[in-house]
Amino acid sequence: MGNCLPNSTTKSTAEISPAAAAAKPTSAVTVKLSGPPNSLSTSYLRFALLHKKLNLRFVPTEDQKPTIHVGAETVSGSQEVLLRYIEDKFPEPRLMIWKFNLEGFDEATPPMVKAIWLQHRSMAWHMERMVRWSEDLAARGGRRAVDPSVGTPKMEIRKFAKSSGKLLEVMVEHAQMEERILFPVLESVDRGMCKSANEEHGRELPMMNGIKEYIKSIGVMDSGVCSEELFSLASRFKSLQMMCKAHFEEEEKDLLPMVEAAEMGREKQKKLMNQSLELMRGTHSNVCDFLLQGLTPQEAMQYLDLLMNFADPNLISSFICKQAIVD
């Protein structure tokens, strides 16, 4: 799903995202998008433009109406108006925003299932990124990266810690959401259905906490970081990745289809979706852009669709997506 990590030891090993990889510009046209950085609509338009594989520059402004600048053309208005402009101006590849077009899903698929599946995709991608980054650090033995903009080894470790912290925050809240919302729904239909999934959660949390503490210990080493600690860190991330991969696959194969089989009405589905998002308030308020960066542009648009179409407006208003500036 957009996982295009390079083999070379560069800054991009640590910071490339599937959104950027999948949307590598194929056009010489530069598009400037301006608008409020904490707006879901602005974020939606951003990923629509990335999907078109254009050179994109995002300029945050206080103007509540997003604006697109292409050469001498300036278009402002609602999300719908700007999406029509994007599709007419840049017809390929098509946005296909009129339906949920992820493999195996359709309009009848419960929104909670779609959201969990997309969260899995993002976490899996970021986990792979952290494994590759930690292996790269270990191979260099704590030495400076080829790209000097990464900074000193300790500066890079701090960046690594910040990124892994965001991933672990998403993973913890995702697990809590499943335990408190998803699993009780399934248990009410078939008692014992979620036993193995709950056991997986019980093993993953101590491992995640252990990784967090180990990164802290590496970061405060006075004598510098050595290969032994970094190889141990990479091994810990690899073990967590394998456990999470098996966990996600089990849920997607055995548990998520049962949510649809439960035949809940639209209002019940919407209620569960909002309860799920409420339990992941920290993720959507603090690291929403991080979550979206683990998805391809098309997947990110689908996730934002779910938020805008099924979440309570008051809940959405509390989700501030702090977008990074795209130069």
N, C-alpha and C positions, 0 to 999 in steps of 0.2 A: 504494500500500500504506500507507494511513494518512497520507499526506503532506498535511498541512493547515496549511502555514505561512501566517501572516497577512501582509498587505501593509503594515501599519502599523509604524512604528519603535518597537518596544517590547522589553522583556526577552524576551518569548515568541518573538520572531524568532530569538533565539539558543538558547533552552533548551527549546522545546516538543518533545515526542517523539511518534511515531505512537501509542505506547501511551496517552499522555494524550489525544491528539487523537481517536483512535478510541473512547476510553472516556470521553468527556465525560459527566459524570453526568447521567442523566435521572431519577434518583430522589432524593427528599429524605432517604432513609434513609442514615445514616452508620454505616459498619462499621469496627470497630477490629480490626486483625490484629496480634497480638503473637507473637514467636518469635525464634529465633536468626537474626541477619542474614546469617550465612554458610552458611545451609542452602538447598540446592536446593529442598527441599520448601516452605520458607517462600516462596521466590521464585515457585514454581509457583502457590501459593495466592494470592499477591499479584496475579499476572496473571489468574488465574481471576476474582477479584473485580473487577479493572479491566474484564475482558471483560463483566461483568454491568452495567457503567456505573453503579456505585455510588460514593458519596462514601467514599473510603478513607483511613484513618489507620493508618500502620504504626508500631508501637512495638517497637523491638528489645529483647529480653530474653535472659537466659542460660538460661531454661527450654527444654529440648530439644524439648518438645511445643508446636507452634504452637497458638494459641488465637484463636478468633473471638468477638467481642462484638457483639451486635446488640440494642440496647436493654437489657432486663433479662436476655436470653439469653446464656449463655456456653457455648461448645462447645470442647472440647479433644480431641486424639487424633491419630491417624495422618493422613497425607495423604489416604488413601482415605475415611476417616470424614468429614473436613472437606469434601472435594469433594462427597460425597453430601449433606451438610448445605446447602452452597451451592446445589446444583442443586435441592434440594427447597424451600429457602427463597425462592430467586429463580429461577424456572423459565425466564425469558426474559432474554436470548437463550440458547439451549442451548449448553452447553460443547462437545458433540461430541468428547469426549476419547477415545472408544473406537476411533477410526480416524484415520489421517493424512489429513486432508481438504484439503490444499492442492491447487490446481488442477493436474491432470495427473499427480499422484502417487497411489500406492496402497501397500498393505502390501508389495508385491513390489519396490518401488523401493529400491535399496541405501541404507542410512542415510548413507553418505558423500555421496551425491548430494543427499539432502535437506539435509544440513548445509551443503554448499557453496552450494546455492541460497538458503538462509536467510541465510547470511553475505553473499551478494551483495545480498540485499534490504536488510539492515541497512547495509552500506557505501554503497550507492547512496543510501539515504535521508539518511544523515549527510553524504554528499558534497553533496547538494542543499542541505542545511541550511547547510553551510559556504559554499557559493557565495552563497546568499541573504544570509547574515550579512555576508560580505565586501563584497558589493555595497551593502548597507545602510550599512556603515561608510564606504565610499567616497562614497556619496551625501551623507553628513553631513559629509564633509571632516574627519573626526577629531573632530568636536564630540560633546559628551555626548549620550547617548540620551535619548529622551523620558522613559523610566522612570528616575528617579534611583537606584533600587536596583541598577542595572547598575554604577554608580560612575563615576569619571572616565574619560576616554578611555584613559588608560594602564591603568587597572584592567580595562577591557573588553578591551583588547588582550591582557592576561594571561589572561583567561578564554578568549578566542578561541584563544590559543596552546595552552592546556591541552586544549581540546576537539579542536583539530586534531591535537595530539600523540597523543591517544587513537586518533583515526581512522587516522592513519598507522601506529601500532603494530599495529592490527588488520590493515590492508592488507598490511604487510610480512610478518607471520607467515602470513597467508592465502596470499600469493604463494609463500612458501617451502614451505608445506605442499603446494600444488599441484605445484610443481616436483619435490619429493622423493618424493611419494606418488602423486598422481593421474597425472601425466604418465608415469612409468615403467610403471605398469600399462597404460596405453593404448599406449605404445610397444611393449610386449611383444606386443600383439595386432596392431598395424599400425604399422610403423616410419615415422616422419616425420609421424604424425598430429598431433603437438603442436608442430610447428615454428613456426607463426605465433603460437601462444599464448605460447611461450617468448620470441619476439621482442618481443611486447607487454610482457611482464614486464621485459625489458631496457631498454625505453624509459621505463617508468613509474617505476622506482626512482630514477633521477637526478632526475626531475621532482619526486618526493616529497621527496627530500633538499633540493632547491633551494628548495622552498616552506618547509620547516622552517627553513632558514638565513635566508630572507628575512623570516619572521615574527620571528626573533630580532633582526635588524637594525632592524626597525620598532620593536620593543619598547624598544630602548635609545636611541632618538633623543632628544637633549636638547631640541631645539627644538619638540618636539611632532610629532604625526603629520599629514601633509598628504595631500590628495586623490590626488596623483600616485602615491605609494607604495601607497595603498590600492586604487586602480584597477588598478595592476599586480598586486597580490595577488589581487584578484578575477578578473582575466584568467587568472592562472596556475591558480587553482582551477577555473575554467571549462574550461580546456584539459585538465586532469587528469580532470575529470568526463566530458568527451566521450570521452576515450580509454578510461576505465574502463567506460563504458556499452557501447561497441562490444566491448570485451574480454569483459564479462560475457555479452552477447548471443551472441557467437560460441561461448563455452564451453557455454552452456546449449542452444544449437541443435545444435552439432556434436560436442562432446566428452562432456558428461554422459550423453547417451543411450547412448554406447558403453560406459560402465561397466556399465550394465544388460545390454547385449548380450553382454558378456563372460561372463555366466552363472556368476558366482562363487557358491560355497556360502555358507551363513550364517556359518560360522566364519571364512572368508576375509574376508567383508564386515566382520565384527566386528573382526577384526585390523586391517584398513585404517582403520576408524573410530578405533580406539584410537591407531594410529600418527599419524593426522591430528591428533587432539587433543593428543597428546604434543608434536608440533611447534608447536602453538598454545598451549602451556602458559602463556606470558606473558599472552596475551589472556585466557584463562579464569581466571587467577589475579589479574590486575590490573585488567582493564577489562571483565569479563564483564557487569556491569550496563549499561555503555555499549553493548555489543553488543546486549543484549536491548532496550534503549530504542529502538533503530533498527527494531524490529519491532512489529507490532500485538500486542495481548495474546494472540490466538489463535496467532499465529506464534511468539511467545515461549514459550508452553506447549509447542508442538510441538518447539521446539529443546531445551527442558529435558527433554522426553520422550526425545529421542535420547540426551542425556547419561546419563540415569538408566537407560535400557534397554540401551544398547550399550557404555557405557564401563566399563572395569575399575574396581571399587570403590576400589582403592588410588589410581588416577589421579584419580578424582572427589574423593577426600578432600583432594587437593592443590589443587583448584580452589575458591578461596574467593571467592564472589560477594559483594563488599562492597556491600550494598544501601543506597541512599540512603533517608533517612526520608521517608515520604510524609505530609504534614500535610493 
